Amino acid sequence: MTLDFGDPHISREKHAQLVHDPKSMRYFLQTGDARNLTYLGEEVVLNPVQLTGREIIMVGGTKLMFVPFCGPDFGWS
């Protein structure tokens, strides 16, 4: 999915990736193919990082909060 907030510093192609592992019901944030960096809080994301909820992700100049709607204790299936 592509997010377009009008931020010219967000790469149009794979700036970062949010990955869901359906087996463990966990989420991970990893860097994409963009030249610009992705941050989790104040730390640059260079390797996959597990997300648990309410983390602040910064792509370009845009801050996003990760809010999972399922996890190890709840799923929609």
C-alpha positions in Angstrom: 0.0 0.0 0.0 1.3 3.5 -0.8 0.7 6.4 1.6 0.5 9.8 0.1 0.5 12.7 2.6 2.0 15.2 0.2 5.4 14.7 1.8 8.1 15.0 -0.9 10.6 13.1 1.3 8.5 9.9 1.3 9.7 7.6 -1.5 7.0 6.5 -3.9 8.5 3.0 -4.1 9.0 1.0 -0.9 10.3 3.6 1.5 9.6 1.1 4.4 7.8 -2.1 4.8 5.4 -3.2 7.5 5.3 -7.0 7.7 2.7 -9.2 9.4 3.7 -12.8 10.3 0.3 -14.6 10.4 1.9 -17.7 12.1 3.1 -15.8 15.2 0.6 -12.8 14.8 3.5 -10.4 15.1 4.4 -7.2 13.1 7.8 -6.0 11.9 9.0 -2.8 10.4 11.9 -2.9 8.0 13.6 -0.5 5.7 12.7 -0.5 2.0 14.7 0.5 -1.1 14.5 4.3 -0.6 17.4 6.6 -0.2 15.7 8.4 2.7 15.8 6.7 6.1 13.0 5.4 8.3 12.9 6.0 12.0 11.3 4.1 14.9 11.1 6.8 17.6 14.5 8.4 17.4 16.3 5.3 16.1 17.1 4.7 12.4 15.7 1.4 11.1 18.4 -0.6 9.4 17.2 -4.2 10.3 13.7 -5.6 10.9 12.3 -4.4 14.2 9.3 -6.0 16.0 6.4 -3.7 16.7 4.0 -4.2 19.5 1.8 -1.1 19.3 1.8 2.6 19.7 5.3 3.1 18.3 6.0 6.3 16.4 7.3 5.7 12.8 8.8 8.5 10.9 9.1 8.4 7.1 10.3 11.6 5.4 8.8 14.4 7.6 5.6 12.4 8.4 5.1 10.8 11.8 2.8 7.8 12.0 1.6 5.8 15.1 1.4 2.0 14.6 -1.9 0.6 16.1 -2.4 -3.1 15.5 -5.9 -4.5 15.2 -4.9 -8.0 15.9 -2.0 -9.8 17.6 -0.9 -12.8 19.6 -4.0 -12.7 21.8 -6.6 -11.8 19.1 -7.2 -12.4 15.4 -10.0 -11.9 13.0 -10.2 -15.4 11.6 
